[in-house]
Amino acid sequence: ISFPAAPATAQTKAETDRGDSVATLRAVVNDGVNYLRAECTHVPAMHFLDEDILGNTMHDMGVSYKLDGLTTRVDHNDVSGPIGWLSGQGKLGGKSVTIEVRRFTGKASIFDVWIAAAPGALPTPAETDFLKSIKADGKPVL
């Protein structure tokens, strides 16, 4: 994945209900027009995640962020497999925005990609380039 500017980065660690240690790496660029975020969470004992669970998880994520007009679906890709997707209206830094999230899952990881912009402006050219830069095994996934 490629950001148009150096992202702010952070790492968090948590423990699941099952006692698994989970680490999340986050990178964010927020220039006031474009919000670009990528998160990779390593889940060592992740269980099988079928499309119904992925779809439900995306819906629950949108509800937890209190997004209005929430839409979710599961897309498909030969390179990365099922891709969870959500879109809705919310607040970011006190501003009204449209938010989209795409979730890619692996055997021991979850990779979320977020974009957000003013309502009606999504995706901006920078967000389109950001999404096009996502690759798995060197191949574009979107």
ZIGI-V545536 format. One line per field, one symbol per residue. ss: DSSP state (a for helix, b for strand, c for the rest). burial: # if it has 9 or more other C-alpha atoms within 8 Angstrom, else .. A space follows every 50 residues. Layout:
BEGIN
ss: ???
burial: ???
END
This chain:
BEGIN
ss: cccccccbbbbbbbbcccccbbbbbbbbbbccccbbbbbbbbbccccccc aaaaaaaaaaaaaacccbbbbbbbbcccccccbbbbbbbbbbccbbbbbb bbbbbcccbbbbbbbbbcccccccaaaaaaaaccbbccbbcc
burial: ..#...........#....##########....###########...... ...##..##..##...#..#.###..#..#.#########.....##### #####..############..###.###.#######...##.
END
